[in-house]
Amino acid sequence: MTRGVPILKGIGATLFVLGVVGCHPGGSPSQSRPNPGTMAQAPEEDETKNLTGEVKGTNWHIPWTIRDAKGKTVPALIADARKGEMNNLDDGYAMHLHGVQAELFQEGVHAADIVAEEVDANSEEKIIVGTGGVRVSSLTNPPDTVITADKITWDPQTARMVAVGHALVTQRPPKGVPITQTGGRITFDTKFQKIKVEAL
């Protein structure tokens, strides 16, 4: 399936101004372009100062990586989104995705799947925030665990997930009946396989 936006691999989007040549009303074609051997006049400074450094598109496929404690590059998220935007930051980039289905990784291993109306992430804070009918299905640590909430924040470096707003967790043990808990906030530590439910 051909996708509308090329794969972006952890490098902030940058806009390049290649040059602008204007058309002059009432002039002939020879008057509207530079003479042979001359350069087109560069845009005035105020013509480019409002560039936002933003890239928008549809059908995004984003493999997002981070550096682990040993400095090794590992995957944190692989997301497919209906549409999205990416913006430049001083030292990196931020992305905002809509209509998202994604894979979350822990220490380079596919640990969970997430579905959300919107997902935000940036290379400075290195956290992933899903909002709007968020559903996370854990595949490991422990498996067969589903968390739903209005908002879920995932920190791949600490392996901690925090769900707020109509938060609900359902665990399906290998033997026995499913266990469901609700609360104002649910903290799920996948590294230590601990779930904390708070009423708020």
Helices and strands as residue ranges (DSSP letters): G 29-31, H 45-48, E 54-67, E 73-88, E 93-106, E 109-122, E 128-138, E 145-155, E 160-171, E 179-189, E 194-198
